[in-house]
Amino acid sequence: TRAGPPRAAEAGDDGKHVSVQRHRKDETLLSAAQKVKEAGRDVTYFIVVLVGIGVTGGLFYVIFKELFSSSSPSKIYGDALEKCRSHPEIIGVFGESIKGYGEATRRGRRQLVSHIEYVKDGLKHMRLKFYIEGSETGKRGTVHVEVKENPERGRLEVRYIFVDVDTYPRRTIVIEDNR
């Protein structure tokens, strides 16, 4: 028997090698208490992973609902802003380049679109208010939007959009009126 690493077969060597396996006496069997401890640790890790997956799934659901749902305030805001940008009378007053923004936050950002959700006659309604500003100097306006749930489609549909021109001459422009 050899204790060193196997060497390549030499000329005249018949290629038979004998290997010796050592029995490791340093490996000890786990006691019952250690097995229970390891199993408890594994179960704890499994629960932590499941909670993490649940929280992540909930977060993705909320983000998806907010960004891609047809009934989210940000989706309604985007649709109403596009209608304002394409309306000829609005373009005539504010100019070609129209930007929209919401209420100002404490840090000066204007991302909050003011909205109210309510139920009337068993149907969901939502009102939004945001602001637009045109390329014409000093031209600003306040946009009011109301949407109502269509019971046949189950989607929110625009009831009205009107724009209050905040600068002189003050007036109101009605874009859509489906009452």
Disulfide bonds with the S-S distance in Angstrom:
none
